[in-house]
């Protein structure tokens, strides 16, 4: 008869679990070790130590499993036994040796640290030794780790650098700076070195590094990968010298600089992005705004112009405002410049209105478009009449599109009639009609429903995409029915996915349609369907998620559906989660179901977990975790 180790765990029966370790059947004696570790405390530790101390009295090799459990409990008695295992290092037991080093990292203490430092001196230090050092972060291991770095680099460079970062010790900075500055470092290694440097405390910066730390970060700042360059900019900004370097990179990016001396475009973009994120640190220096303004000229590449515009919008001031207004005429950057104008502390509304009204020449087209975008973002109600005029067919298409977007941003209900006419005019370009449909959805006027329903069946895919999104704001029967049909039948995946998301925003009004879709599953909208049902309350949504989590036809969304059920933390999810546990063999997210059931804290849910643990065993960490959750509640 199998022992009831689940019951023993619930009541904390250390003696019973110890007896199972000695005499229980396989694999119960191994599970008993894990359960004793979960219980913890002196009695459980003594039981585990007895197995370690008298291995012949227990099943073969169980003492090794007990030793790891004792180490996880940070019991100092484990250290001599672990060291004895590591010293043996038999050739055919490298997997066990790896576990021994993990155990040293778990238990810690001076003896463990000494052994790890000693192993770092090996010609080829094992990776698990480095991992144990990273876990303990002992300051005394830093010199040995730095010495081992050059041995580790050719075969395990990223792991070595990440470990240096985990130490958060200023003594690692010179080596990391060297790696960041070296031409021989791969892009991946340089990024790792910079990210490790970013973990060092600011109060110890800059570190002594032979050369200036700021100088050694220049190559990283010019890296085309933002994940490398942006942390480098943040490190430079820690010192006054570094701030001067950032300013000089903006100054030297100006197009009049000789090509060989010019700051790379990617570095200029990085510094501008840092200025945008930290505008309070810039602008007071008389050079900052002029340097940024110089980058707005047409001789700069568009990505630099856009970055400079965004930085100017964050810094603000009259000079920045004037430069941005002048830059609205640039077709390549007009959208970014318009957004920058809308973020200014004192937006130039009067000037923008004047630009929007000026249709005197074709050269004013980009400025009209940009001013429409900015005024919409500013939600300037005074712009509405001008925006309505800009919708007229005599205006350029991009100006009309910007005007439609801006009217949507304003939620200007009187514009609904004009926008409806534009949306339904088959003679107009589909992209322009799509913008009008989008604006109608933002405004939400009841009389727009008829137009949106027609647009949802338009031949133009951009129009249909915007129409289904807009219909999500009209939780009425006609809209629900149309969206349900489109979600099931539209050949365009983007349209169908948009329809499902729109139904999810309607909650109770549309839950029956979403539930029906779970039964006639369409794989290419499966994740959207799960997300939409997750937003809906009630038993119908729960039942549909249960179908998605267990049906053989919905295998692609089993995991996400189970996660959605578990995330509801609702007692009515107990039965659906239990159905995942009881599903036929195959890939089902049973671990997610166990955790979700254990978190419910109801008798029904606990009963499902305990039954599973008793019948299926405790081989998985998720099962032991769920049992631990219940046992901890019952203490």
TAVEN-V610210 format. One record per pair of residues at least 6 apart in sequence whose C-alpha atoms are under 6 Angstrom apart, sorted by sequence separation. I is the first residue (numbers start at 0). J is the second residue. If there is no record, write none. Layout:
i: {I;I}
j: {J;J}
//
This chain:
i: {222;235;236;327;489;547;617;70;502;20;35;54;103;220;311;455;532;596;19;219;252;295;390;454;486;548;580;179;251;252;294;389;422;485;20;51;85;220;251;455;50;355;454;455;486;548;179;354;422;486;548;248;422;16;51;355;451;291;386;482;544;576;175;418;47;81;249;351;213;116;517;104;305;312;100;213;308;312;315;433;437;496;503;597;17;133;372;433;440;468;506;514;13;97;101;136;305;309;312;368;371;375;412;429;436;464;471;479;533;545;558;565;104;164;312;371;378;400;407;467;474;500;529;568;573;590;594;36;70;167;282;337;341;403;410;433;73;368;372;375;468;71;404;407;67;70;173;180;268;271;275;278;330;338;407;21;70;271;274;278;333;337;341;190;328;180;268;275;328;271;327;250;253;223;327;254;221;254;220;9}
j: {228;241;242;333;495;553;623;77;509;28;43;62;111;228;319;463;540;604;28;228;261;304;399;463;495;557;589;189;261;262;304;399;432;495;31;62;96;231;262;466;62;367;466;467;498;560;192;367;435;499;561;262;436;31;66;370;466;307;402;498;560;592;192;435;65;99;267;370;235;140;543;131;332;339;128;241;336;340;343;461;465;524;531;625;46;162;401;462;469;497;535;543;43;127;131;166;335;339;342;398;401;405;442;459;466;494;501;509;563;575;588;595;135;195;343;402;409;431;438;498;505;531;560;599;604;621;625;68;102;199;314;369;373;435;442;465;106;401;405;408;501;105;438;441;102;105;208;215;303;306;310;313;365;373;442;57;106;307;310;314;369;373;377;227;365;218;306;313;366;310;366;290;294;265;369;298;266;299;266;630}
//
